[in-house]
Amino acid sequence: MGNNDIISLQTFKNFESVFKKNFTSLVTFAMTIVDSQEIAEDIVQEVFIKIWENKKNTTFHKTLKGYLFISVKNSCLNHLKREKRKLNKEKELTPKAFDLYDTDIIESSERNRLIFEAIEKLSTKGKIVLKLICFGNLKYKEVAEELDISVDTVKYHYTHSLKKLRELLTKEQFIFFIQFIRIN
């Protein structure tokens, strides 16, 4: 993609191409937040539906992938907020109704929240590079082209971001994050 490319999703062919190219990585990313493939798929599909419904008012200047990831992240966080409210209401109604499974869901969601909070504490470039590599499944060269920086600069930001995350996260959280990267 060149520096002056404008992406328009007004035709179904363009929209379908963007959907097919990004769906899997967006679902994988969403799963790190919501811990459910089914919910993650639903969220990603809803994001694409909203984009399609607003296609006449939407054009992207080199930022489509970033927009998609931010939209999915926000939708996931909204989903978790709704689930938390729902759990709190259930807890008020039936305090003994929570079993170990519910506790595991809450703990894993909390772990993911802490990981994403740590990522948000990274430098701006480091955060962008890390997200494009880890969640966008881009290679160093692709990130360099996307951000118009050298491959060595991408490697530098990626390496320093991982070092910073190692400092900010517990050992278990960092291992989980590394395992996620390897799965991707």
N, C-alpha and C positions, 0 to 999 in steps of 0.2 A: 504494500500500500504506500503510495507516494505521500509527500508532505501536504499536498493540497487536495487530497481525496475527500470527497463528501459522500457519505453513505446515506442513501435514501431507501427506506423500507416500504415505499409506496406500492411497489409491485410485489405480487405474491412470490415471484421467482427469487427476488432479492431477500425477501423476508424468510422464505423457506431455506435458502442457503445459509443465512445467518443462524437460523434455528438449528439446523443440522450440524453446523460447525461448532456451535457453542453449548448445545444441550447437555452433553455428557459432563463436560468440565464444570458447568454451572450446577448440575445435580450433585456432583462430587463435593463441590464447595458447600452447597446448602446442607449436605449430610454432616459436615463437620460442625454445623450449628444446631441442627434439629435432630440428628441421630436417627433418622428414619428415611429410607430410600423413597418410600411411597409419599411421604409428606414433602420431601425435597423435590420430587418430580412434580407434584401438584403446585408447589410454590413457583418453580421455574416456568411451568406452563402458564400460570396466572400472570407472571411478569410478561411473557411473550404476548399473551392475550391483550393486556393493557397497552403494550407497544403497538400492536396491530390496530386496536381500536382508536389510537391516537396517531396513526401513521401520517395523516395529512399535516399534522403540526410538528412532526419530529424529523429532524435531519441530524446527522452526527458528523463531526469533524474529527476524525482519528480517535474518538473517545468511545466508540460503541462498546467495545469489550469492557472497559472500565465502568461505563454506565450500567451494563448488564450485571456485572458483579456487585456493584453498589445496590442496585435495585433488588437483587436476590438477597443480599445481606439484610437490607432493611425489611424485606418481606419476612425473612426468617425470624428476625428479632421481634417483629410485630406478632408473628405466630407464637413465639415463646412467651411474650407478654400476655397474650390471650390465654394460653395454656396455664400460665402461672395464676392468673385471675381465677380461672376455672378450678384449679387445684385448691386455691385458697377458699373458694366457696364450698367445695366438697369437704374440705378440712373442717370448716365451721359447722357443716351439717352432720358429718360423721367422722369424728376425730380418730376412731379406730379403724377406719376403712383403708388406710394407707398400708400397703404391704411393701416388702423389700424391693419389688420391681419398680414401684413408683419412686422410691428413694434413689435407685440407680439412675433413673431417667433424670431426676433433678440434679444429681451429682455430675452426670456426664454433661448436661447442659451448662452447669456452673463451670466445669472445666473448660468447655469450649468458649464460654464468655470470657474467662480469664485469659485464654490464649489470644483471643481477638483484641482484648484490651491491651495486652502486651504488644501486639503487632501495631496497634494505633500509637504506641509510644515511640516507635522507630522514627528515624528521620524521614522526611517526606519522600525523597528519592528511594531510600532503603525500603520503605513500606511499599511503594509502587512496584519496585523491582521484585521484591519478595512475593507480592500478590500475583504478579504476572507469571512468575515462574512456578510458584506452588499451586495456585488456584486457576490460573489461565493456561497452564500446561505449555507455556512458551519456552523455547530454547533461548540461550543467551543471545544468539544472533538476532532472533526475532524481537526480543526485548530491546536490544540496541537499536534496531530499525524503528520500532514503535516509538521509542523515546528520543530518537535522534542523538544517541550517545555511543561511545565505543564499547566493544565487547568487554574490554578490560575494565571499564567503568562499571558495567553491569556486574561483572564478577566481584569487583570490590564491594559494591553496595550489597550484593547478595551475601557474601561472606561475612561482612560486618553486621548485617541484619541478623543472621543466624547466631553470631557470637553474642549480640545484645539480647536476643530471645533466651539464650542459654542462661544469661544472668538474671533476666526478669521472671522466668518461669521456674517452677519446681522441677526436680529431675523427672518425675512422672509425666508432668505436662509437656516438657520438652521432648521426651521419648515418644509420647503420643503424637506430637506434631511431626517429628521426623518420620515415624511410621506412616503417617498420612501422606507425607511427601513421597515416600517410596512406593506406596500403593498407586499414587498418581503417575 
